[in-house]
Amino acid sequence: MHRVHQKRKKQKENPNKFWNKYEGTIQFLIIFFFTFIVPCLVVYGAIHLIEWIKSIIHF
């Protein structure tokens, strides 16, 4: 029973080690995503919305 608990403890520590190793990369990807991809999606969505409104007005 005690050995099983120690194994579980080790498994919990591993993701933290992984996170510490890649924390900078993950933060960079999140910042990149929000500064580049999100505005592109907003612009893309806005253009489609304008085209959709134009098509309704024309009909």
N, CA, C and O atoms as a DFTB+ gen file, in Angstrom:
236 C
 N C O
     1  1       0.830      -1.199       0.000
     2  2       0.000       0.000       0.000
     3  2       0.876       1.266       0.000
     4  3       0.609       2.215      -0.738
     5  1       1.905       1.266       0.821
     6  2       2.798       2.422       0.915
     7  2       3.590       2.621      -0.389
     8  3       3.812       3.753      -0.818
     9  1       4.012       1.513      -1.014
    10  2       4.762       1.600      -2.273
    11  2       3.913       2.218      -3.383
    12  3       4.399       3.028      -4.172
    13  1       2.648       1.828      -3.433
    14  2       1.738       2.369      -4.453
    15  2       1.626       3.882      -4.297
    16  3       1.635       4.621      -5.281
    17  1       1.521       4.331      -3.048
    18  2       1.407       5.765      -2.762
    19  2       2.659       6.522      -3.232
    20  3       2.559       7.630      -3.760
    21  1       3.833       5.915      -3.035
    22  2       5.079       6.547      -3.481
    23  2       5.121       6.659      -5.010
    24  3       5.590       7.663      -5.546
    25  1       4.634       5.634      -5.705
    26  2       4.589       5.675      -7.174
    27  2       3.679       6.798      -7.659
    28  3       4.022       7.532      -8.586
    29  1       2.518       6.923      -7.024
    30  2       1.586       7.989      -7.388
    31  2       2.206       9.368      -7.162
    32  3       2.003      10.290      -7.952
    33  1       2.961       9.491      -6.078
    34  2       3.626      10.753      -5.765
    35  2       4.623      11.111      -6.872
    36  3       4.704      12.265      -7.292
    37  1       5.373      10.120      -7.337
    38  2       6.337      10.355      -8.417
    39  2       5.621      10.778      -9.703
    40  3       6.090      11.672     -10.408
    41  1       4.493      10.143     -10.008
    42  2       3.734      10.493     -11.211
    43  2       3.224      11.933     -11.147
    44  3       3.168      12.625     -12.163
    45  1       2.851      12.380      -9.936
    46  2       2.396      13.763      -9.781
    47  2       3.537      14.757      -9.993
    48  3       3.312      15.855     -10.502
    49  1       4.753      14.385      -9.610
    50  2       5.903      15.283      -9.753
    51  2       6.348      15.446     -11.210
    52  3       6.841      16.506     -11.596
    53  1       6.174      14.400     -12.013
    54  2       6.650      14.447     -13.396
    55  2       6.041      15.579     -14.236
    56  3       6.789      16.273     -14.924
    57  1       4.728      15.795     -14.213
    58  2       4.179      16.907     -15.001
    59  2       4.749      18.259     -14.578
    60  3       4.915      19.147     -15.414
    61  1       5.051      18.422     -13.288
    62  2       5.660      19.667     -12.821
    63  2       7.051      19.863     -13.423
    64  3       7.404      20.974     -13.820
    65  1       7.839      18.790     -13.491
    66  2       9.163      18.850     -14.120
    67  2       9.017      19.197     -15.605
    68  3       9.764      20.020     -16.135
    69  1       8.063      18.570     -16.258
    70  2       7.780      18.847     -17.672
    71  2       7.395      20.308     -17.851
    72  3       7.872      20.978     -18.766
    73  1       6.517      20.800     -16.958
    74  2       6.046      22.189     -17.041
    75  2       7.211      23.155     -16.839
    76  3       7.344      24.133     -17.576
    77  1       8.064      22.880     -15.830
    78  2       9.207      23.755     -15.562
    79  2      10.162      23.802     -16.757
    80  3      10.734      24.847     -17.068
    81  1      10.325      22.654     -17.420
    82  2      11.229      22.569     -18.571
    83  2      10.694      23.373     -19.763
    84  3      11.459      24.030     -20.469
    85  1       9.385      23.315     -19.977
    86  2       8.784      23.931     -21.163
    87  2       7.937      25.170     -20.859
    88  3       7.204      25.654     -21.722
    89  1       8.043      25.680     -19.620
    90  2       7.198      26.814     -19.216
    91  2       7.399      28.023     -20.127
    92  3       6.427      28.642     -20.560
    93  1       8.655      28.359     -20.417
    94  2       8.956      29.492     -21.289
    95  2       8.378      29.300     -22.679
    96  3       7.821      30.234     -23.256
    97  1       8.506      28.092     -23.224
    98  2       7.980      27.780     -24.556
    99  2       6.467      27.880     -24.570
   100  3       5.887      28.428     -25.507
   101  1       5.815      27.345     -23.523
   102  2       4.353      27.376     -23.434
   103  2       3.871      28.824     -23.353
   104  3       2.918      29.203     -24.033
   105  1       4.530      29.630     -22.521
   106  2       4.157      31.044     -22.393
   107  2       4.335      31.763     -23.722
   108  3       3.483      32.563     -24.109
   109  1       5.437      31.488     -24.431
   110  2       5.687      32.101     -25.735
   111  2       4.588      31.733     -26.727
   112  3       4.097      32.590     -27.461
   113  1       4.200      30.441     -26.747
   114  2       3.159      29.991     -27.666
   115  2       1.821      30.650     -27.353
   116  3       1.085      31.029     -28.265
   117  1       1.500      30.791     -26.052
   118  2       0.244      31.438     -25.657
   119  2       0.254      32.902     -26.098
   120  3      -0.731      33.394     -26.649
   121  1       1.373      33.596     -25.855
   122  2       1.485      35.008     -26.249
   123  2       1.397      35.126     -27.770
   124  3       0.687      35.992     -28.282
   125  1       2.110      34.266     -28.492
   126  2       2.083      34.254     -29.959
   127  2       0.667      34.026     -30.465
   128  3       0.218      34.690     -31.399
   129  1      -0.047      33.065     -29.830
   130  2      -1.407      32.731     -30.232
   131  2      -2.327      33.936     -30.086
   132  3      -3.105      34.249     -30.987
   133  1      -2.231      34.619     -28.924
   134  2      -3.141      35.734     -28.666
   135  2      -2.774      36.994     -29.437
   136  3      -3.649      37.812     -29.717
   137  1      -1.491      37.174     -29.792
   138  2      -1.095      38.393     -30.498
   139  2      -1.182      38.241     -32.016
   140  3      -1.256      39.246     -32.723
   141  1      -1.175      37.032     -32.526
   142  2      -1.163      36.830     -33.983
   143  2      -2.402      36.108     -34.496
   144  3      -3.079      36.610     -35.393
   145  1      -2.710      34.933     -33.939
   146  2      -3.783      34.093     -34.469
   147  2      -5.155      34.685     -34.155
   148  3      -6.027      34.726     -35.023
   149  1      -5.351      35.147     -32.909
   150  2      -6.663      35.688     -32.524
   151  2      -7.035      36.912     -33.371
   152  3      -8.146      36.941     -33.901
   153  1      -6.162      37.934     -33.528
   154  2      -6.522      39.062     -34.401
   155  2      -6.822      38.636     -35.838
   156  3      -7.716      39.193     -36.475
   157  1      -6.081      37.652     -36.351
   158  2      -6.349      37.145     -37.702
   159  2      -7.752      36.554     -37.780
   160  3      -8.477      36.803     -38.742
   161  1      -8.139      35.769     -36.771
   162  2      -9.478      35.183     -36.737
   163  2     -10.545      36.264     -36.629
   164  3     -11.597      36.162     -37.261
   165  1     -10.284      37.298     -35.835
   166  2     -11.240      38.402     -35.668
   167  2     -11.430      39.128     -36.998
   168  3     -12.560      39.407     -37.399
   169  1     -10.323      39.434     -37.682
   170  2     -10.388      40.121     -38.980
   171  2     -11.115      39.246     -39.996
   172  3     -11.983      39.722     -40.728
   173  1     -10.754      37.958     -40.039
   174  2     -11.389      37.001     -40.954
   175  2     -12.890      36.929     -40.694
   176  3     -13.686      36.950     -41.633
   177  1     -13.279      36.843     -39.427
   178  2     -14.692      36.795     -39.050
   179  2     -15.411      38.082     -39.393
   180  3     -16.553      38.051     -39.853
   181  1     -14.756      39.221     -39.176
   182  2     -15.362      40.527     -39.470
   183  2     -15.609      40.680     -40.968
   184  3     -16.662      41.170     -41.374
   185  1     -14.645      40.264     -41.793
   186  2     -14.798      40.348     -43.252
   187  2     -15.987      39.500     -43.700
   188  3     -16.799      39.943     -44.512
   189  1     -16.088      38.288     -43.173
   190  2     -17.210      37.415     -43.515
   191  2     -18.536      38.002     -43.052
   192  3     -19.543      37.899     -43.753
   193  1     -18.540      38.616     -41.875
   194  2     -19.752      39.236     -41.340
   195  2     -20.187      40.395     -42.232
   196  3     -21.375      40.546     -42.515
   197  1     -19.225      41.223     -42.679
   198  2     -19.529      42.355     -43.567
   199  2     -20.087      41.844     -44.894
   200  3     -21.072      42.381     -45.400
   201  1     -19.466      40.815     -45.458
   202  2     -19.945      40.225     -46.719
   203  2     -21.356      39.677     -46.556
   204  3     -22.193      39.825     -47.446
   205  1     -21.618      39.039     -45.403
   206  2     -22.925      38.459     -45.102
   207  2     -23.979      39.557     -44.990
   208  3     -25.086      39.410     -45.509
   209  1     -23.638      40.668     -44.310
   210  2     -24.564      41.801     -44.169
   211  2     -24.830      42.426     -45.539
   212  3     -25.972      42.767     -45.846
   213  1     -23.799      42.579     -46.363
   214  2     -23.946      43.133     -47.714
   215  2     -24.909      42.283     -48.539
   216  3     -25.767      42.820     -49.240
   217  1     -24.770      40.958     -48.459
   218  2     -25.632      40.061     -49.235
   219  2     -27.088      40.185     -48.783
   220  3     -27.997      40.096     -49.609
   221  1     -27.322      40.390     -47.483
   222  2     -28.689      40.574     -46.975
   223  2     -29.252      41.899     -47.486
   224  3     -30.410      41.963     -47.899
   225  1     -28.438      42.958     -47.459
   226  2     -28.896      44.287     -47.895
   227  2     -29.211      44.266     -49.392
   228  3     -30.200      44.860     -49.821
   229  1     -28.388      43.594     -50.182
   230  2     -28.601      43.547     -51.634
   231  2     -29.900      42.834     -51.977
   232  3     -30.597      43.233     -52.910
   233  1     -30.238      41.770     -51.225
   234  2     -31.495      41.067     -51.475
   235  2     -32.608      41.798     -50.733
   236  3     -33.766      41.386     -50.796
